[in-house]
Amino acid sequence: GPDLKEFKPRLFLMAAQNQLPVIPIALEYEHYLDGWADADGIWDSFQFVFRKPKTKVVVWVGEPIADTEGIRLRDTVSTTIRENCKRIQKELNRPEDQRLKD
């Protein structure tokens, strides 16, 4: 989602050089604290997650993406994952800026 960090290029450079596709995968949780994405608030996330009887998560697996240029491959995969995280957030009725509202 919005917390997706920039991917380091090494894996993508190696994939492009060896003509291997990358499979994009997106995970989105119903509540942002379920994902443990915020290192500053890991204690809050821990308490939130382990007090709940269940956690809803949506997993999206995309089609393989291949490119002969590693940086372009990284950018395409990153964009694809971000777009699908936003789509999933809408399906979960979770605003992108939920972190600011909670």
URKA-V639670 format. One line per field, one symbol per residue. phi: phi as a letter, one per 30 degrees, with the letter a starting at -180 (. if undefined). burial: I if it has 24 or more other C-alpha atoms within 12 Angstrom, else O. A space follows every 50 residues. Layout:
BEGIN
phi->???
burial->???
END
This chain:
BEGIN
phi->.ddddddddeeddddddchcdccdbbbbcdbddddhdcedcddddedddd ccdabcbcccccdecbacbddddedddddddeddddddedddhcddceed cd
burial->IIIOOOOOOOOIIOIOOOOOIIOIIIIIIIIIIIIOIOOOOOOOOOOOOO OOOOOOOIOOOOOOIIIOIIIOIIIIIIIIIIIIIIIIIOOOOOIIOOOO OO
END
